[in-house]
Amino acid sequence: MDVQETSDMNLMEKVVSLCKRRGFVFQSSEIYGGFNGFWDYGPYGSMLKKAVEQLWWNEMVETRNNVVGLDSTIICHPRTWKASGHVDRFGDIMCDCKKCKTRFRVDQMEDPTTCSNCGSKDLTPPREFNLMMKTYVGPVFDEEHIAYLRAESCQPIFLDFNLIRIATRQQLPFGIAQVGKAFRNEITPRMFTFRSREFTQMEMEFFCEDEGSLDWFEYWKEQRWKYYTEKLGFTEDEIQWAPHDKLAHYAKAAVDIEFKFPFGWGELEGIHHRGTWDLQQHQEFSGQNMEYLDPVTGKRFLPTVVETSVGCDRTILAILCHAYAEDKAPTQKEGMEDDIRIVLRFPPRIAPIQVGVLPLSKKLNDKAAEVQKKIQQFYRTELDVTGNIGKRYRRQDEIGTPFCVTVDFDTENDGAVTIRDRDTMAQERVAIDQLKQYLDNKIYGW
Ligand code: GAP
């Protein structure tokens, strides 16, 4: 199940509004009225996205000796998608309202005989709608030159399996990971970036012997759950397991990790046992032998695959919903009530700006720039010089900056700065010489 709708749309509206106001995520091509299902990541959003991709890559590739990376093309040989089954079977059943022209996915309609938009009962019969996005490669725009934008980033992993195995000398069991764009002509893109037509996937295909593959399935389930709770800080009541009701004929197991979005539980990641299906299909369609030769037993066989597949955009949306908070902050003016402040409590490691550098007065701009220069090769920093200091703290809170370094009139004399913690709002005096050690510890726990 992709999404089950429930409540708190108020939080969703606040997140969407903050994303636009502060330059995280906004509609693609807004000056032309937007383009449904396509989203741009602005300055802070693109930093957050890169940090999330890097965190996943570090978790899945860089810290493991038995998982290697790939960066393949988005368009690959059209037979790929014939072999994978996407050309013939990758679709939704949909119908249109003849009166108001609204299009629906039949599986998402509460009452499949009535248009939920205008109430009309005059609907077209349900029909199959293929989600693959097409283009043409070459000078002639005809059937023969049709190619597809990939609908999932994992297929090129199967195509390159032999090349990668030989180049890296990996023996089973081992994995191949890729982060990249996928495209689906979704009938009803909605819930902000949750269901988009262009999105980024982070996928890992783990190749192993069939015997023991269910143990690997359990292993990856555990690894991925730990990643969400320990690395992203999601709580046990924000995520849940959702086993698939129906399994593909070749699969031995499949489960989703769902996140409690403001609009309800929605799929974040799928962990799938894919059997030998993909390698088998590509072997048949390409005529190339995709078998693995076990160097110890001399046995030849098609490896079984356990996949972990997560949407980067959905991860970011979950991170934003988890991080959004409104709390009380002491007002900057005497005798006034405390302010309500908006704060994004990102884990420091993925915050788009990890350290804000703020001079207390314009006269200290040069000194603050000097301090920023000392640390900007280690962290994502921003020199924030516009507006009074209270407003600048609020702005940094809203973009989720975990630490603000304030340069004041004492800095010149004592060689120290004040560091303000986003969450506790506590302030600490730290020597500039100790800044890296202090921030490394706070951000990375080193
Ligand atoms: N290779 C397996 C695969 O693609 P999927 O369940 O179709 O499986 C995996 O997609 C993940 O990709 C989903 O859990 C979701 O996070 C993300 N995803 C799928 N369709 C998406 C869409 N239209 N917009 C944003 N993310 C999407």
Boltz pocket constraint, residues with backbone or C-beta under 6 A from the ligand:
constraints:
  - pocket:
      binder: B
      contacts: [[A, 151], [A, 152], [A, 153], [A, 154], [A, 184], [A, 186], [A, 193], [A, 194], [A, 195], [A, 196], [A, 197], [A, 198], [A, 199], [A, 200], [A, 201], [A, 203], [A, 267], [A, 268], [A, 269], [A, 270], [A, 307], [A, 309], [A, 310], [A, 311], [A, 312], [A, 313], [A, 314]]
      max_distance: 6.0
